[in-house]
């Protein structure tokens, strides 16, 4: 079972502010104004039509989010609803809260009783990240089916609203229920010809619609479980792509969304990117030279767990992928890492940054709106995915060459783990917020975050932090009764 410790108090924020990002430029938050507008003046005692008031409330929330961050939207809305009883009545419109939840929090799936509850829950959860208020757990599973110590090493993690999926070196994908924190299923690939000790190690995992799971291995095989709750599919995942290592190279990373799957390969020239249509499961593109200089290191990943070549991450909201390679020494010569942004709709490179010294490939990640790059001196750059505009820069307070640097992000925050310590920054302004209480003793192999959870794998231990905003429906009922 799981061991846990919960937090009921919030550590104070660091008074040093942004840690070196004082000149940060703030990006836009929220979406474009949607709704009717009117320039006609009305008398003070005239009734304002509900669609107009909904549009006004929406615009007020968007303006507040743009100027002061997403968390400012709730306070701005509260001021609007206090004007009079007519304006307060608009706060009961579920259509309004649906629109606000989509524009402010980028959520389109209802997980609570109403869209108002959904908005409040997302607000509280984001505030918990800011104040580092969470519950911490370690996850456990039966080791009886693990044949070697290496099989306990988790290489990649993926979160959905319901599950945490963990991909291991021996090819196993273990699924945990986030509500109970119990291990509920294990998926294994169809083993073929093994070209190296770790050829079946999991490269990446995609979960869509909270039920469909796709995972890939270093040898290039891709398997699908259409319904993770179906016991029959748990026994035999469906292989939809048979890897060809000698023709394509090693599938070093794998990411995607409902529409696209993207594989990053290393080992052969001109075949860095493979793109699939995620709905038809067909391969639509092969090309790219991002990993050409890392061919030897790609092949070494089949026999050496300590080699890391590059990373690819897909931004679901922008139909884009961000890929990078690490800076390394080849033949006594420093070869700088590179970053590319791909337009998945047109299968073309939108941005290819000049090679940069010190890129830490494990500290590049993307959200629905932005991506972050960190170098080995701890300097972070945030850019918008859609326009490639620089949002801000900040210092992650990591000394040059800081041990085990690895990062991840969600919609609002950047999380960096270095030397076992996990720190939090706001993406929109580069402001340092706080540090997790737990310090991870062993090197972190995988690190992932979404808008509620953070998960990490260090050594053979799986860690989970839950920042959930509580039961908003029950709390509201209690307030009404009081």
N, C-alpha and C positions, 0 to 999 in steps of 0.2 A: 504494500500500500504506500501511499505518499506521505512524506513528512512535510509539515508546513509551519510557517510563522507569519502572522498577519500584522499589518501596521494600522494603528489608529491615530497616529499623529504625523504631522508633516515636518520634515527638517526645514530649517530656514534657508532661504536662497542665498547664494554667494553674492557678496556685496561688490565684487570686482566686475560684475556686469558681464560684458560680452567676450571677455577673454581675448581681446585683440581685434574684435570686429567693429570698432567704434564707428568706422566710416561706412557701415553697411547701407546699401540701398534696399528699401523695402519693396517687395514684389506685390502684385495684385493678389487679393484673396477673394474667394467667392466667385460668382459667375456674372454674366451680363444681366442687366435689368430686363425682367420679363413681366409684362402686364400693361394695362391701359394707362394712359397719362391724360391729364386734363389741365388746361391753363385757365379755365373759367373760374372766376372768383365766386365764392358762395357766401351767403349771409351766415352769421354766427349761429343762428337758430335753424338753419336748413339741414336736412338729413343728408349725410354723405352716403353715397351708394357703397355697398359692401365690396364690390370688385375694386373700386378706387382705393378704399382703405387697405385692402389686401395688397394692392400694388404698392401703396405708400409704405406699408410695413416691410415689404420685401426690399424696397430700395433703401430704407433706413438701415436694415440689417446688413445689406451688402456694403453700404458706405462705411458702416462701423467696422466690418471685417477688413475692408481694404485699408482703412486708416490706422486701426489699432489691433488688428489680428482677429481671428475667428472667435475667440472667447468673448470679444466685446459685443458680438451680435446679440446675445441674450439680454444684456443690460439695456441696450438700445431699444430692443423690442418691448421690454418691460415699461420703459418710459412712454412709448407710444400707447400701450394698452391702458395707461393710467389717465389718459386725457379725459375720458368720460365713459359712461356705461355703453354707449354705442360703439366706441372704439374698442372697449374691452370685450364686447361680444365677438368681435372679429377674431380674437385669440382662440375661439372655439372652432374655427374653420380648419378641418383636417387637410383640405386642399392647400391652404396657406402653409401649414407645417410640412406637408409633403414637398412643396416647392423649396422652402427654406432648408430642409434637410438635404435636399439634392444640391442646392447651390452653395451652402456653407460647408457641409460635411461630406459632400460627394457620395452620399448613400442613396441607393435606389431600391434596396431590398428592405422590407419592413420586418423587424425582428421583435417588435414590442406591440402592445395592444393598439396604439394609435401613432400617427406620425408626430404628434406633439410629444408623446413619451419618447419616441425615437430621437427627436431633436434634443430633448433634455438629457437623455442618456449619453449621447455623443458629446454634449457639452461637458457633463460631469467627468466623463472618462478622459477627455483631453485635459481638463483641469487637473486630474489626478496625475497625469504625466508631468505636468508643469511642477507640481509640488512633490513629485516622487512618492505618491501614496499608493500602496499596492499590497497584495498578498503574494508570498513567495512559496514555491513548492519544488520538490524534486520528484521526478517521474520514474517509475520502476516497471520492469517487465521480466518475464520468465527467461532466464539465460540457458535453459536446458537445450534449446535448439541451436545454440551458438557453438560452432566447432572449434574455433581458434580465438585467442585473445584479440586479434585484429578485428574480428567480427563484432566486437563491442564498440568500435569506433564509429561514431555518427559523422558523416561528411556533409550532409545538407538537411535543412529544415524548411518546412512550408506550413503556413497557417491559413485556415479558413475560419469562418464564424463558428464552426462546430468542432473542428478537428485540428490537431497538430500531427503532421506527417514527418517522420524521421527516416532518412536514407542512410544505410550502413555500408561499410566496406565489403561485407560478404554478399551484397545484392539485396538484402532484406529491406523492405519498407514497413515500418511499424507505425500504426495509427493509434493516437490517443484521443479520447473524448475530453474536450476542454472543460465541460461541466463537472464531470466526475474525476477527471485526471487519471482515468484508468486506461490501460492498454486494451484495445478492443479488437484489433485485427493485425495480421502480418501478411504481406504480399511478397512473393519471390518471383524473380524472372525465370523464363524458360532458358535453361543453360545451354549454350552452344559450345563452339570451340573456344577454349581459354587461351588467349594470347597474352600471358603475363599473370602474375599472382593476383593482381587487383583489377582485372579486366571487367569483372561484374560489379565493381563498386558503383554505387549510385551517384550519377552526375547531377541530377536535379529532379525536382518534383513539382507538378502543377496540380492544383485543385480548383475546379470550377463548379459553380452551382451547388457547392457544399457536398456534392455526392460523387462527381466524376474525378478520378485521380489518374494522372499520367506520370510515368517515371521513366528515366533513361539511365543507361549504364555507360561506363567508359568505352566499352566495345562498340557502342553505337546503337544497341537494341533499344527500342521504345515499346513500353507496355501500357495498356489501358485497362482500368477497372471502371466500367460505366456506372456502377452503383456500389459504393463501398459498404453499403449495408446488406448487400446480397451475399449470403454465405457461399453460394456456388462460385461466384466471381472471385471471392477471396481465395478459393482453392487454386484457381487457374487464371491468372491475368492474361488478357488477350494481347499477343504481340502484333503490333501494327507496322513495325519497321525493323527489318533485319539489318544489323550493322555490318559494314564492310570496312574494317579497320585499315586494311592494306590499300584500299581505294580512296578513303576519305580522311584517314587519320584518327586520332583519339578524340572522343566526344568529351571535352574537358568541363563543359558546363551546359546547363539546359534550363530554359525558363520559358514562360508563356502566359497566355490568358485563354479565354474561350475561343477567340478568333485565330490566334497565331501561336505556334510553338517555334522557338528559336534555339538552335544548337550551335555552340561555339566549339570548333574543332582545331586541333594542332597536330602537325605531323607531315602534312603535304602542302605545297604552295598553291595558292589560289582557291582554297576550299574552306576558308575560315568559318563562313556562315552557311548554315542550312536552315531554311524556313519552310514550315509546314502549314497548311490550312488546318486549323484545329478542329473544324467541323467535319470536313471530309477526310481528314487524316492523310492527305496526299502531300508529297514533297513538291514545293513550287519554285524553290530557288536554291542554287549552290554557287558560292563565289566569295570573294573578299580576300584581302591579303593581311589582315590584322595580325595573325599569328605566324606568318611566314618565318620570321626570325626566331621563333620559339619552337621550331619543329622537333629538335632533339629533346627538349624538355617535355614536349607533349608525349613522346614515346616513353620517356622515363616514368611518367605517371602510372604506367601499367605495372611497374615493379617497385616504385618508391612512393610511400604515402606522404612524404614531406615535401614533394615538389608541388608548386602551385604556379600555374601559367597565366590564367586570366579568368574573367567573369563576364557574364551577360545577364542583364535584367530587363524585363519587359514592363513598360508603363501601359497598363490596361486602358487608362483614360485617354491616352494620346496616340495609340497604335504605333508606338515607337519602342525601339530597343536601344539600350546603352551598353556598350561592350568596352572592355579595356584589357590591357596586358600590363604585367608588372615590370618595373625597372629591374634589370639584373646584369650580372657580369658574364660576358661570353668571350672566350679566348682573350682574357685579360683586358677586355674593352667593355666600358659601360654602355649598355644598350637601354635607352630610355623607354619607358612605357608609353602606350598610346591609348587614346580614347576615341571611340566612334559612336555616333548617334545614327541609327537606321530608321528610315521611314518604312514601316512594314506594309503599308498600303501600296506603295509604289516599288518596294524592294530596292531602295536606293539609299546611299549614304547622304544624310543631311548635314553632318558635321564630322570632319576628321581633324581633331586637334593636332597641333604640332607635337612631336614626341616631347614628353616632359620628364625631367629628372625626378626620381624618387616616388613615382606613383605606387601607392599600395593598392594592388588590385582587389584585395579582400576588403578594402574600405571604399568601395564604389557601390552606390545603391541608388534606386529610383523609386519614386512614389507616383501617384496619379498625375502630379503636376510638375515635379522638379527632380533633379538628380544631384548627387553630391560626389565630389572627388576629393580625396585626402592624400597628401604626400607623406613621406617618411619623417618630415619635420613637424607633422601635425597641422599643417595649413590646409584648410578646407575651402572649397569653392562650391557655391550653390548656383545652379542654372535652371531656368525654366525648360521643360522638355519641348514645349510647342514652339517657342520663339528662339530658344537657345540663349536668351538674354541672361546676363549675370545678375543674380539676385543679391548676393552678399558674399563676403569672405569672413572667416573667423578662425581663431587659433584653438585647437583642441587640447592645448596644454600638455601635449605628448612630447617628451624629449626626443631628439633625432634618433631614429632607429629604435623607438620604443618597442618593447617586446610584445609579440603576438597581437599586433594591431589588427582589429577587425571592426567593421561598422555596418549599421543597417538603419533604415528610416521608416517612418510612417508619414501620414499626411502633414503633420505639424512638427515632428521632432526628429533630430538626428541623434543616434546613440552610438557611442564609441567605447569599445573595450580595449584597454591597453594595460599590460602588466596585471591583469586580473580585475581591474577597476572599471566599472561601467558608469559613464557620464552622459548627461543629456543636454542638448542644445535645441533652441528653437530654429527651425529652418528659415522662417521668414525674415529674421533679423540677426541670426547668428548669436543670440543671447544665451549664455551659459545658465542653466537652471539648477542642476543638482547632481548628486551621485548616488547610485544604488548603495544600500547598506552592505549587501553581500560582496565579498571579494572572492573571485574564482581562483582556486589554488593551481589548477592545471591549465595548460594552454587551450584556448577556445578554438574548436574545429569549425563550428557553424554558429551563426547568429542571425536572428530574424525578428522582425517586429511588424505588427499591424496596429490598427487604431485602438486595440484593447490589450493585447498580449505581447510579451517579449519572451523569446525562447533562446536557449543557448545550449551547446554541447561542449563540455570540457572533459578531457580524458574519456571516461566511460559513463559520465554522469550527465543526465538531462535536467536542465533547469527551466522553470516556468515562472514568470511574473504576471500577475493579473491586476490590471488597473481599472477593472470594471466599475461603472458608475452607479452600482446599486440597483435595487428594485424600485424604479421610479413609479410604477403603477401602485404598489402597496403603499409607498410613502405618501402619494397623493391622496389615496383613500383615507389614510390615517389623519392627514391634515384637514380634510373636509369634515370628518367625524368630530375632530377637536373644535 
